[in-house]
Amino acid sequence: MRFSILISISLLLFNSTSAQQTLTATTPMVSPQASISQTVGITKIEVIYSRPAVNDRKVWGEVVRLSPENDTNARPWRAGANENTTISFSTDAFVGGKTIKAGQYGLHLIIRSNGIVECKFSTNYQSWGSYYYDESEVVASVNTKWEDHAPTERLKYEFDSLTNESVQLSLNWGDKRIPIPIRVDVKATTLASLQQEIQNKHMINYMGPQEAAAWCLRNDTNLEQALGWANYSISFVKVFSNLKTKAEILKKTGKTEEAEKVMQEALSMGAVFEIHGYGRELIEQDKKDEALKIFLYNAKKHPNEWPVNYGVAKAYAAKADYKTAIQYLNKSIKNNKQERRQTFLAQKLEQLKKGEDIN
């Protein structure tokens, strides 16, 4: 009797499992899923959505409901098809000027008859469409306005108007475009990431802390900690790059005498292209006399190597001493046998003969 009951239960479970497996069969979707991502600074922004087609339908007003301007009970649209359209931010960001924390969100849109679009970012990103939308789960609500756009058959999200700190996310479908502005505090997010990386990953070579210190220097931020990172890098090994970074941080923080000593040590270790690169930086900073000293030092330390004489020529050209610049450029041409480089130098020589700066 007990054996018969066990057999019956087993058959029941088998049939139930078989039915579930049948329900989860994989077939093509009418509105295929897609994803798009963009990085701003170090912040990755990703949208996952499904792409319905216009298919000879009237999109705005029929497929997508338009709500009256003052309708307080307007139901949102899922901003795509099938399950939630989701958007994720790897760090904190700003959407339409409003702060949104790092994380993944369901994106819902309320589209008014006057073209105003309310963009709702919900912590519930796992629901099916907007059927279970709950206003209490919305962490940010941003208003934008739709725009006329070239006809788009399949709904499409795009990132455009990219800058160093911002990007615009656009939904294009039918003859409309819905833009959503996004901005990132790149300095704050990068600095927070660097602090966590160096603390948690226990850097085992000089490069990580050197890159962190150099980034702070370039962005003129967190210089006290950057100096500590430069020293941490130097504790592994002294190289031109970390000594130069330390010297420039010291100079920027008013420790000129110490900065000069560290920079001299860096130059003594510098390879020909490292010193040449430093000279070019000085020209870009309009420090022409300092640049000339560096290029002459490089020519003395690495005589007749590429690109030392070319560097000296650049320094004299920056000071509008074209006659001396021509002398050094001719030396560079004499010491170079590479055909492509000879062509390049010949072009620079012609510029100098015309009295033109080659920088």
C-alpha positions in Angstrom: 0.0 0.0 0.0 2.8 2.4 1.0 4.7 1.5 -2.2 1.6 2.3 -4.3 1.3 5.7 -2.7 5.0 6.5 -3.3 4.6 5.6 -7.0 1.5 7.8 -7.3 3.3 10.8 -5.8 6.3 10.3 -8.0 4.1 10.2 -11.1 2.4 13.4 -10.0 5.7 15.2 -9.5 6.9 14.0 -12.8 3.8 15.3 -14.6 4.0 18.6 -12.8 7.7 19.0 -13.7 7.0 18.1 -17.3 4.3 20.7 -17.5 6.5 23.4 -16.1 9.3 22.5 -18.6 6.8 22.8 -21.4 5.7 26.3 -20.2 9.2 27.6 -20.3 10.0 26.6 -23.9 12.1 29.2 -25.7 10.5 30.7 -28.8 11.2 34.0 -30.7 9.7 37.1 -29.1 7.5 39.5 -31.1 9.4 42.4 -29.5 13.0 41.2 -29.1 15.0 42.2 -26.1 17.9 44.6 -26.5 20.4 46.4 -24.3 22.6 49.5 -24.7 25.2 50.9 -22.4 27.4 54.0 -22.1 30.2 54.9 -19.7 30.5 58.5 -18.4 33.8 58.9 -16.5 33.9 55.5 -14.7 30.1 55.2 -14.4 28.4 52.6 -16.6 24.8 53.3 -17.5 22.9 50.4 -19.1 19.4 50.1 -20.4 17.7 46.7 -21.0 14.4 46.8 -22.9 12.3 45.2 -25.6 11.7 46.6 -29.1 8.1 46.6 -30.4 7.5 47.6 -34.0 5.2 50.3 -35.2 3.6 47.8 -37.7 1.3 50.4 -39.4 -0.2 51.4 -36.0 -0.7 54.8 -34.5 1.9 54.7 -31.7 1.2 57.9 -29.7 -2.4 58.0 -28.5 -3.3 54.4 -29.4 -0.5 51.9 -28.7 0.8 54.3 -26.0 -1.9 56.0 -24.0 -1.7 59.8 -23.6 -2.9 61.1 -20.3 -4.7 64.4 -19.8 -2.6 67.2 -18.3 -4.2 67.2 -14.9 -5.0 63.5 -14.6 -3.6 62.5 -11.1 -4.5 58.8 -11.7 -2.6 58.4 -15.0 -1.2 55.0 -15.5 2.4 54.8 -16.7 3.8 53.0 -19.8 6.6 50.5 -19.5 8.8 52.4 -21.9 9.1 49.4 -24.2 7.5 46.0 -24.4 7.2 42.8 -22.3 8.7 43.1 -18.8 10.1 46.2 -17.2 12.4 48.4 -19.1 15.3 48.8 -16.7 18.1 51.3 -16.3 21.2 50.8 -14.1 23.9 53.1 -12.8 27.2 51.7 -11.5 27.7 54.8 -9.3 25.5 57.7 -8.1 24.3 60.0 -10.9 21.9 62.8 -11.7 18.9 62.4 -13.9 17.3 65.7 -15.0 19.2 67.3 -12.1 17.9 64.9 -9.5 20.2 62.5 -7.6 19.8 58.8 -8.2 21.8 56.3 -6.3 23.8 53.5 -7.8 21.6 50.5 -8.7 19.0 49.2 -11.1 15.6 50.7 -11.6 12.4 50.1 -13.5 11.8 52.9 -16.0 8.2 54.0 -16.5 6.8 56.9 -18.5 3.6 58.9 -18.1 3.1 60.8 -21.3 0.7 63.8 -21.2 -1.4 64.9 -24.2 0.7 68.2 -24.3 3.9 66.3 -24.9 5.3 66.5 -21.3 6.8 63.2 -20.3 7.2 62.2 -16.6 10.0 59.7 -16.2 9.7 57.5 -13.2 12.5 55.5 -11.7 11.3 52.6 -9.5 13.2 50.4 -7.2 10.9 47.6 -8.4 12.7 46.6 -11.6 11.5 42.9 -11.8 7.8 43.4 -12.4 6.1 42.6 -15.7 5.7 45.9 -17.5 3.9 48.6 -15.5 1.1 46.4 -14.3 2.4 46.4 -10.7 3.6 50.0 -10.8 3.6 51.6 -7.3 4.3 55.3 -6.8 5.7 54.6 -3.4 8.6 52.7 -5.0 9.6 55.7 -7.2 12.9 57.2 -6.1 13.1 59.9 -8.8 10.6 61.6 -11.1 11.9 63.8 -13.9 9.9 65.8 -16.4 11.1 66.1 -20.0 9.3 66.8 -23.3 9.0 64.8 -26.4 10.3 66.0 -29.8 9.5 65.3 -33.4 11.9 62.8 -34.9 12.5 60.9 -38.1 10.3 57.8 -38.2 11.7 54.8 -36.3 10.0 51.5 -37.0 11.3 49.6 -34.0 11.6 51.3 -30.6 15.2 52.2 -29.9 17.2 53.7 -27.1 20.3 55.7 -27.9 23.0 57.6 -26.0 23.9 60.9 -27.6 25.3 64.4 -26.8 28.1 62.7 -24.9 30.5 65.0 -22.9 33.1 64.2 -20.2 30.4 64.4 -17.5 27.1 64.0 -19.2 25.1 62.1 -21.8 21.5 62.1 -23.1 19.5 59.0 -23.2 16.8 59.1 -25.9 13.9 56.8 -26.6 13.0 56.9 -30.3 9.8 55.3 -31.7 7.4 56.2 -34.4 7.8 59.9 -35.1 8.8 61.0 -31.6 11.9 61.2 -29.5 11.9 61.4 -25.7 15.2 62.8 -24.3 16.4 62.1 -20.7 19.5 64.1 -19.6 22.0 62.3 -17.3 25.0 63.8 -15.5 27.7 62.3 -13.4 30.0 64.0 -10.9 33.1 62.4 -12.4 35.6 63.8 -9.9 33.7 62.6 -6.9 32.9 59.1 -8.3 36.4 58.6 -9.6 38.0 59.7 -6.4 35.7 57.4 -4.3 36.6 54.5 -6.6 40.3 55.2 -6.4 40.2 55.3 -2.6 38.3 52.0 -2.4 40.6 50.3 -4.9 43.8 51.2 -3.2 42.4 50.4 0.2 40.8 47.1 -0.8 43.0 45.6 -3.5 46.3 46.1 -1.6 48.2 47.2 -4.7 51.3 45.0 -5.2 53.1 47.2 -7.7 53.9 50.9 -8.3 51.5 51.4 -11.2 48.1 51.6 -9.4 48.9 54.2 -6.8 51.0 56.1 -9.4 48.0 56.3 -11.8 45.7 57.4 -8.9 48.1 60.2 -7.8 48.6 61.4 -11.4 44.8 61.5 -11.9 44.4 63.7 -8.8 47.2 65.9 -10.1 45.6 66.4 -13.5 42.3 67.2 -11.9 43.7 69.4 -9.2 41.9 67.5 -6.4 42.7 65.6 -3.2 46.4 66.5 -3.5 47.4 65.6 0.1 46.2 62.0 -0.4 47.7 62.0 -3.9 51.1 62.8 -2.4 50.7 59.8 -0.1 49.8 57.6 -3.1 52.8 58.9 -5.0 55.0 57.9 -2.0 53.3 54.5 -1.8 54.2 54.0 -5.5 57.8 55.0 -4.9 58.0 52.6 -2.0 57.8 49.7 -4.5 60.3 51.2 -7.0 61.5 54.6 -8.0 60.8 55.4 -11.7 60.5 58.6 -13.7 56.7 58.6 -13.7 56.1 58.4 -10.0 59.0 60.8 -9.1 57.7 63.3 -11.6 54.2 63.0 -10.3 55.5 63.6 -6.7 57.5 66.6 -7.8 54.6 68.2 -9.5 52.3 67.6 -6.5 54.9 69.2 -4.2 55.2 72.2 -6.6 51.5 72.6 -6.8 51.2 72.6 -2.9 53.9 75.3 -2.6 56.9 73.0 -1.7 59.0 74.3 -4.5 62.5 73.5 -3.2 61.6 69.9 -2.4 59.8 69.6 -5.7 63.0 70.6 -7.6 65.1 68.0 -5.8 62.6 65.2 -6.6 62.3 66.4 -10.3 66.1 66.3 -10.7 66.1 62.7 -9.4 63.3 61.8 -11.9 65.3 63.3 -14.8 68.4 61.4 -13.8 66.3 58.2 -14.3 64.3 59.3 -17.3 64.4 57.5 -20.6 64.7 59.6 -23.8 61.0 59.7 -24.6 60.0 60.3 -21.0 62.1 63.4 -20.8 61.0 64.5 -24.3 57.4 64.1 -23.2 58.0 66.3 -20.1 59.5 69.0 -22.3 56.4 69.0 -24.5 54.2 69.4 -21.5 56.2 72.4 -20.5 55.7 74.0 -23.9 52.0 73.3 -23.7 52.0 75.1 -20.3 53.8 78.1 -22.0 57.0 77.5 -19.9 59.3 78.0 -22.8 62.5 78.6 -20.9 62.0 75.6 -18.7 61.2 73.5 -21.7 64.4 74.5 -23.5 66.5 73.5 -20.5 64.8 70.0 -20.4 65.3 69.4 -24.1 68.9 70.5 -24.0 69.4 68.2 -21.0 67.8 65.3 -23.0 70.2 66.0 -25.9 73.2 65.9 -23.6 72.1 62.8 -21.8 71.0 60.9 -25.0 73.2 62.5 -27.8 71.9 62.1 -31.3 69.0 59.8 -30.3 65.5 60.3 -31.7 63.9 62.6 -30.8 66.3 64.8 -28.8 67.4 67.2 -31.5 63.8 67.5 -32.8 62.8 68.4 -29.2 65.4 71.2 -29.0 64.2 72.5 -32.3 60.6 72.6 -30.9 61.8 74.5 -27.9 63.7 77.2 -30.0 60.7 77.4 -32.3 58.4 78.1 -29.3 60.7 81.0 -28.5 60.5 82.2 -32.1 64.3 81.6 -32.6 63.7 79.9 -36.0 67.4 80.1 -37.1 68.6 78.0 -34.2 65.6 75.7 -34.5 66.6 75.0 -38.1 70.1 74.1 -37.0 68.8 71.5 -34.6 66.2 70.1 -37.0 68.9 69.6 -39.6 70.8 67.6 -37.0 67.7 65.5 -36.4 67.3 64.9 -40.1 71.0 63.9 -40.4 70.6 61.3 -37.6 67.4 59.7 -38.9 67.3 57.1 -41.6 63.6 56.1 -41.3 61.8 57.2 -44.5 58.5 58.2 -42.9 60.2 60.2 -40.2 62.4 61.9 -42.8 59.3 63.1 -44.6 57.8 64.3 -41.4 61.0 66.2 -40.4 61.3 67.7 -43.9 57.8 69.1 -43.6 58.7 70.7 -40.2 61.8 72.2 -41.7 59.8 73.9 -44.4 57.5 75.4 -41.7 60.5 76.8 -39.9 61.9 78.3 -43.0 58.6 80.1 -43.4 58.9 81.4 -39.9 56.1 79.1 -38.5 56.1 77.5 -35.1 56.2 73.7 -35.3 54.6 73.1 -31.9 
